[in-house]
């Protein structure tokens, strides 16, 4: 099944209580593509970068089966830049700076060769751009998945509400779900989000795992308890990449299919945080991912009869 990925490709500068990175390559669509390409190829990427974006990074993505026809390169402009500082819990962070640069005036063009894609993954960027991509699709993809963040809730809520009407699955973290719905209970928040459009809601809770909501059903995928977490940046996007990558491979868009997809998303996100930026994702192989999925199965497996005796 073919997959389109839309999102930022960027430079990030990250501070954690344990270290600080220089300007490194990041961006939602970068993480999603590295992650999803473990499960499905080709990936049809839509994004925009400036002339400062390293050509080598683009070449590495291409070698990974990521098609770049939909990635615009604005030679005399600067790439999107984001910097953030993590708190001691490594779960919460403050955005220090967002420079939209090329993203501010991005008008995406869906290449003809991308038409007919089965899954559209709308990664984090302006809701107006996300909407424009949906509108350019001649045939509605079988599944439209959207990720967003507080920045867009604060600066572009009306556009976000418009795009949500067209979406099957929303991925957000817990604080964003609460911000979007003004509900503290995540169960209530999910119900409010159904009214906005999505039939499935995935609420990510950082090191506390992720919840999948659909109608009255709820499923929980834990996050693997890790000894070392160096950089949580991109964990949400890596999760999204594993989620849609697995769905593209399994072709199962039912609640049960999505249960497996959030386990795969959690498993691959647990690698991403082990090193700064995309470093860990680049060296990852399928065997390591499969072994980690096994560890997830062990993590949640227990014998109920022991409890009843
Ligand atoms: P995550 O940690 O999964 O939420 O994603 C972090 C990535 O999102 C970083 O690599 C940033 O470049 C990117 N990012 C941060 N803010 C924005 C924004 N407002 N729009 C698009 N991408 C963003």
Boltz pocket constraint, residues with backbone or C-beta under 6 A from the ligand:
constraints:
  - pocket:
      binder: B
      contacts: [[A, 8], [A, 10], [A, 11], [A, 12], [A, 26], [A, 27], [A, 28], [A, 81], [A, 82], [A, 98], [A, 124], [A, 125], [A, 126], [A, 149], [A, 151], [A, 152], [A, 232], [A, 233], [A, 234], [A, 235], [A, 236], [A, 237], [A, 238]]
      max_distance: 6.0
